[in-house]
Amino acid sequence: MQTLRLAVLCGFFLGSFLVSALSDTVLRFAHATTGGPDKAALDQAILQFEGASPGVRVQQIVMDDDIYQDMGLLAMFTGGNPPDIYFQWGGWLVGEYARKGWACDLTESLEQESWKDRFVENIWEGATYQDRIYMIPTDISLTTLYWYDKKAFQRAGIGEPSTWEELLACCEALKKIGVVPFSFGNQEKWPAGNWVAHLVSRVAGEEKYEQVMRLEKGTSFLDPDFIKAFTMVKEMADKGYFNRGLNGMSAVEGQILFFNGIAAMHPMGSWLIAAAQESAPPGFDYTCFNMPHIPGSKGDPTSVISLATGYMIQANTKHAEQAIALLRHITTVDVQKEMVKAGVYSSVKGSISEKESPPQLKKAMEIYGASKAQIYAPDVGFNLEVADAFLAAAAWVMDGKKSAREALELCEKKVQRLRK
């Protein structure tokens, strides 16, 4: 697998050289949109830009999102061949790339011709570092919605649960009709880990969740609220509410279980809408709900894991003017309307139409609009070593191999070096 990944990256670098030799100006654009209707909409936007920009061509460097985040994008920067424009998850990663001098400060550019006014007002927190804007935030991503198969719920005689106890009752009812309650493809650890993180934040409260994840003085992953939340997950694993072998399955394989009726619920981000348009069978009827209320919990019962995602420009690009022009085009209302049809929750004002938006996107928007608290997922909001330790602990509990305390003890042990 490692050899394959390196070969893919070498192919990108060779392709860059060949394209550069044939064109006056080539914008190298790295991202993780590999297929589906959102990729088609992006391709169309790029063709429009090229048609209106004589002598400028866009070379897309497209990678699977796990490869992109784990090593692909970083390898381009450390290897001395960074792209001109690159996709990024908002939050900690924006600050990290800005701190390393790999990102262009876009604050002044956004003020020109009222570009910044195109976007919804509350989108900028995850796009900034030290009060300067480094990312153009095109999408609002809700990371852990409870997607469910309507037909499976009808067969089990259940509706959307409003409390945690009702959710567990739904799981029992689904098991009785031979349907797996939850499916996860957790090979990369973030799909289930993000779901566990949301549960932890609900039980412990948003402030404590963030304090522990930031390794603030006096905190520990062995906090009683963290142990309580992990114990809730372990109990669900012991009752067989998750698919077997989840830690050996890719995120796509976890989706397949859901799309094909093997599992009734699939906690996943709002990007599932685009995936369903491409991969779900005809007539698949699904929607979502937010995490049900947990009595006695300290977190806000309307909270969501969310972040802005978008594009950054490499600090030393020779084509800054053309890169900005491309991002201006991508963030026009007309282009974003096409992205919305593909299931993208756009941050551009006026792009979301009540008529043309998928019903699942409308439901996600309702959940986001009703939320009074937003938190970051582990792998985008915090130090990546801390995130990896937390996600590994969640994976151990999800497959039932370790108790809550055992998993969190190992997590705490992993981060001790960072506390010093």
N, C-alpha and C positions, 0 to 999 in steps of 0.2 A: 504493500500500500504506500509506504514512504517513497519507494522508487517511482511509483506511478505519479504521485503528487509532484515530485521533483521534475519528472518528465513533462508534466502539464505546464509547470512554471517555465521550464526551459523553452517550451513551445511558444508561450506568450512572449518571452523576450526575443526569440528569433523572429516571430511575426511582427513585433514592433520594428525591428531593423528593416525588414523587407518593405513594410508599408511606408516607413519614413523615407526610403530611397525613391519611392514613386510619387510622392506628393510634396507640395510646398510646405504646408502646415498640417501636421497631424496631431490631433488631440487624443491622448491616450486616456481612456475613461474606464476605470476599474470599478466593478460592482458585482453584486451577488444575485442579480435577477436572471435566473438561468432559463426560464421558460414560462409558458402560460400567457394569459391575456394581458397581464401587466408588462411582460417582456415585449409583446407585440405592440403595445401602446408606446413603450419607450423607443422601440425600433422606429416606429413611425415618426415620433418627435425628432429623432436624430436625422432621419431622412429629410424632414422639412427644414431643419437647421442647415444641413449641408446644401440643400437646394437654394437657400437664401444667402449662403456664405461662399462665394466662389473662391476656390483655392484652399478651402479648409475641409479636412476630412476627419471623421471621428473613428478611432480604432477602439472597439469595445474589448475589454479584457474581463471575461466573464468566468466566475468560479462558483462552485457550490459554496453556500454560505458558511459551512463549517470549515472548509479548507481556507476560505477567504479570511475568516476571523482568526483561525488557529495559526496559520503560517503564511498564507498567500500574500496578503497586503504587506505584512511586516517584511517578508522576504524581498519584495520589490524595493522597499525603502533601504533596508540594510544592505542590499545587493547593489545599490547605486543606480537603480533604474526605476525610480518611482513614477507613477502615472501623473498626468496633469490634473485630473479630477478623480476623486475616489469616493465611493459610498462609505458612510460611517454610521454607527449606532450612537445616538446622542448620549450625553452624560460624561462618565469618567473617561471614555476613550477619546472624546473630543479634546478634553483638557490634556490628556497624555500626548496626543499628537501635536497639539499646539505648544506644549512645554518643550518638546524635543525639537522644535523648530521645523516641523514637517508640514505646517499648515499656514495658509495665507490669511491674514486678518481682513475680514470682509466687511467690517463695520462701516467704513466710509462708502464702499461700493453699494451697500444696501440703502444708504441715504440718497443716492443719486436717482433722479427720476421716480422718487417715491417707491422704489422696489420693495422696501420693507413693509409698506402699507398693504401689499398684496396678501400678507399672511395674518392668520388669527393672532390675537394679541398675546395669548398665554403660552406661546410655543418656544420662547427664546431661552429659557433656563438651561435646557440640555444642549444648546448650541453655542454656549459661551464659555470663555475661560478668562478669569481676571477681568470681568466686565467688558470683554471684547468678543465680537461674534466671529466664529471660525467655521460654522457650518450653516448651509442653506437648508432649513428643515422642511422637507417636502411632505413627509408623512407623519401621522399620529399612529403609533403602534400600541395596541392594547395587547399585553403579552400573555395573559392567562385568562381567557374566557372559557366558560364551561359549555362547549358545543355539544349538542345532543341530537340524536336521531328521533324525530317526532314519532315515526311509526313504531319504533321500539318502545318508547314511553307509552304509546296508546295500547300496544299489546300487553304491557305489564300493568296497565291500569293506573298509571301514575302521572303526575303533572310536575311542573317546575317546583323544586323544593325551596322553601323560604328560610328554613333553619338547618343546622348541621344534622340534627336528629332526623329530620325529614329526608335529607340527602342519604343518610345511611339506610333508611327504610327503602328508598328508591333502589339502592344497590341490592338489597335482599330480594326485592320484587323482580329485578332484572335477572338475578341469578336463577330464580325459580323458573323463568321461561328459557333458560339456557343461553342468555346473552351476557357477555363480560361487561361489568359496569363501566370500567375505565380502561382506555387503551393509551399506552405511552410507548414511544420509540426513543429510548433513553441512552442510546449508544454514546452520544456526545454529552450526556449528563444534564444539559440545560433544559430539555423539555419537562422532565419531572422535577428537576431542581428549582425551576422558576415557580412551579405550582406549590412546592413545599415552602419556598420563600414567602409567597403570598399568605399561606396559612400561618407561618411564623409571625408575620407582621400583624395579622389579625389577632392572634392570641397575645402577643407581647406588646403590641402597639407600634405604630410607625416609628416613633422616636427611638424606642429601645432597639428595634430591628436595625435601624441605621447606625446607632451608636456601637452595637456589637459588630456589625459588618465593617465599620471603620476602625475597629480595634481601639476604641477610646479607652482611656485609663479607667481601670476599675471594672471593665466589662469582661465577660467570658462567654464562650459558646455553651458552657455548661449552666447557663442561666436557667432557672426553673421554668420560665415560660417557653424557652427553646425546647427544653426536654419535654414539656407537655405537648407542644405541637408535633414534635417528632414521634412521640408516643401515639398520638392520634393516627399518624401515617402508618406506623408499625401495626396497629390494630387492624387497619383496613387491609394491609398486606396479608396479615394472618388469616383474615376472613375471605381471602381470594377475590378481592374487589378489583385487582389489577391483572392485566394480561401476563401470562407466564413469559419468562425470558425477555422482559422489557429492556433490561440493560444491554442486551445483545442486538437489539433492533434499532435501525435508523429511524429518524423522525418521519421519513416518508413511509416506512413500513408500519409505523404506528398509525399514520393517517389511513393507510389501506384497510386496516382492521376496522376503523370507524366507517369509512366510506362503503364498505361491503357488508355492513350489518353484523359483524362479529362482536363489536363493542358498541355500547350505546352512547357513551360520553367520551369526549376527547378534549382535555384542557390544552388549549393552544392559543396562539395570538390571532389577531384580526387578519393576518395574512392568509389564514386558512381559506378565506373566501375565494381568493384567486386560485388557490390550489384545488378547491372543489369545482370551480368552473372548468378546470382542465381535466381532473382525474375522477371525480365522483360519477357514479353511473346515472343515466337518465332517470329523472323522477326522485332522486335522493332529496328528501325533505328534512331540513335541519335548521336549527336556530341556536340561540345561546342564552345563558343567564350568568349573573355574577356569582361569586362565592357566597353561599348562604350565610346568614347570621349565626354566629357562635355565641350562645349565652355565656355571660361572664367574661367575655374576651375584652381586651383593652384597646384594640384597634378600631378604627372607624368601620362600621358595617357596610359602607358604600365604597370602600377603597378599591383601587385597581392598581395593577402594575402597568405602567405606561411609560413611553418615552417618545421623543421625536427622533426620526431618522432622516437622513438627507445626504448631502454631498459637500465635500470639502475640496479646496484647491491647494495643490502642492505649493509650498512657499517659494521655491526657486524655479517654478515653471517659466519657460520662455514665451509661453502663450497665454498669459493671464487674461489679456483682453478678450481673446476668443473663448477661453474657459468661462469667463463671466457671462459672455453673450449666450453660450449654450445653456447655462443654468438659468439665465433670464427667460430663455425660450421654454425650457422644461417647466418653469413655474408660471407660465401664462395660464389663464383660466381655460382656454380651449384645450390645451394639452392635458391639464389636470382633470378636466371633465372626462376625457378618455380613460385616464387612470382610475377614476372613481367607478366607471362602468366595469372596470376589471376587478373591482373590490377593494381598491386602495382608499384608505381614510385620509384624504388630502388635507393639508393645512392651509391651502390657498382659498381665500374667501371667494364665494360665488361658484365654486367648482362642484359642490354637492347639490344635486337636484333631487327633489322628493320623488319625481317621476322615474328618473333613470337609474337611481341608486339601487343596488341589490337589497332585498329586504333584510338580509343578514347584516349588511353594513348599517342599515337604519337601526337595528337592534343594538349593535355595538356602540353606535353613537349615543343612543339613549342611556346605556350603561355609563359611558364616559361622562355624559352631560350631568348625570345624577351623582357622580362621585365627588366626595368632599375631601378626599385624600388620595394622592398618587405617590407610589414608591417606585424605586428602580429595581430591576432584576439584578441578581448577583453579578452576572458577567458583563454588565454594561455600566453599572453604577458604582463599582468598587474596585479596589486593587485586584488584579486578575489572580494573583496567588491566593488571596483570601477567598475569592469566588470559587476557585477550583477546589479548595478544601471544603467549602460548604456544599458544593454540588456533589462531591464524592461522598460526603456523609449522607446526603439525601438519597443517593443511589443505593448505598448499603442498606438503608432502612426500607426503601421501596421494594427490594427483592426479598426482604425478610431475613437477611443473613446476620444482621446485627441489631441489637436493641438501640433504643433512642440514646441512652447514655453512652454506650460503647461507640456509636458513630460520632457523637459530638465530642467525646474524649479524644478520638483520633483527629477530628477537625481542629480542636484546640491545640493539640500537639503539633500539627502542621504549621500553625501560624505563630508559634512561640518565637521563632527567629525574627519575625517581623515586629513583634512587640518590643524587642530590645533596642 
